[in-house]
Amino acid sequence: MARILVTGVAGFIGAAVARRLLDRGDTVFGIDNLNEYYDPQLKLDRLATLRSDRFAFAQTDFADRLALDDAVAGRSFDTIVHLGAQAGVRYSIENPRAYVQSNLVGHLELLELARTRQIPMVYASSSSVYGGNTHLPFRVEDRVDRPLSLYAATKKADELMSETYAHLYRLPLTGLRFFTVYGPWGRPDMAMWMFTDKILRGLPISVFNNGEMRRDFTYIDDIVAGVVACIDTPPRDDGAEKPGGGVAPHRIYNIGNNKSENLMRMIELIENACDKKAELNFKPMQDGDVHETFADIDAIANDLGYAPTTPIDSGIPAFVSWFRNYSGI
C-alpha cells in the first residue's frame, strides 16, 4: 500500500487517478485550490466520490510555497502525482499570468518537494507541446520548440525543469503528454462537454476551421491506466537513454488512443447518443489551436505495456450518458 500525494485532485484526471489508487488500497492525500476557472461545484462533486478513510484533502495553492509546506507538514509520501495546472489553450491568451504562476512556479514547488523528500514524481505535460509539428503521429523524440500557445510553452518548460532536476538530483521523474482526454466527470471548457450540452439544449455549436480538424481522443480510463503504470514503475538511474532523449532518470511518454479522429465524426457520435441533430455554426481556426493531433505511443507501450482499450464509438456514448444523468438534461 503506497502513500501518494495527488495535486489537482479535484480536477478531471486528478480525481479519476485518485479513485483508482483508493480502489486498489493506496492512501491518497490530495490538494487542489478549487479555483473558478470553471464551476467549483463540479470539483466538489468529484471530491465527493473520493470519500474514504484512506483519503485526505487540503484546499491549497501548490504554487504558494508556504501554503504547500503547511499542507504536507508531518505527512509521508512514497510518490507525487502532479496533475494540477492551469489548463486550457485559449484561456492562456486571456490570462497569461495564471499559467506562469500555476504551471511554472507551481511545477517548481513540486520539484522542490520531490527533491527534499527524495521521492519519484509523475507529472502532467500536454500534447499541445507539439505545436505546429506536421509530422504525424507525434513522437516523444520530435522537436517541440515551436509552441502555438503560452499553455504549451509552460508545459514544455515543465519538461525542461524536470530534466534539470533529474540530472542534478537523480530524481526519478515521468512527464506525460496527454492527448484530448474525455469521459465521465470531464471538463466543461472542452469541446465534447460544450457540444453535448448545447446539442441537448437545442443551441448551435461553434465548429472551428470549418470542421477540418482531427484529434486523438483518449478515454479517461485509458489515461488512468497509463498514469498508474508510471507510478508503479519509476525510471531507473542506469545511464540508458530514456524516451524523450535524456540519460537522467527522466522520461517522457505520450498517452493517447493512437488514432486520429475527424472532429465531424466526434459530433456525429454525440448526435447519435443524444438522439438529436446539431445546429452547426462553422467558424475559422482559433488562435493557438492546431489542425491535428495523433499520438505515437510506442515508448509507453514497449516500456510499460500500455494499450488503450476504449474507442470513441463506445467512449462518447458513455460520456453522453453520464452527462445527461449529471446535468439532468
Secondary structure, DSSP 8 states (H G I E B T S, - for coil): --EEEEETTTSHHHHHHHHHHHHTT-EEEEEE---SSS-HHHHHHHHHTT--TTEEEEE--TTSHHHHHHHHTT---SEEEE------TTHHHH-HHHHIIIIIIHHHHHHHHHHHHT--EEEE--GGGGTT--SSSB-TTS-----SSHHHHHHHHHHHHHHHHHHHH---EEEEEE-SEESTT--TTSHHHHHHHHHHHT--EEEEGGG--EE--EEHHHHHHHHHHHHHS----SS---TTS-SSSEEEEEES-S--EEHHHHHHHHHHHHTS---EEEE---TT--SB--B--HHHHHHH-------HHHHHHHHHHHHHHHH--
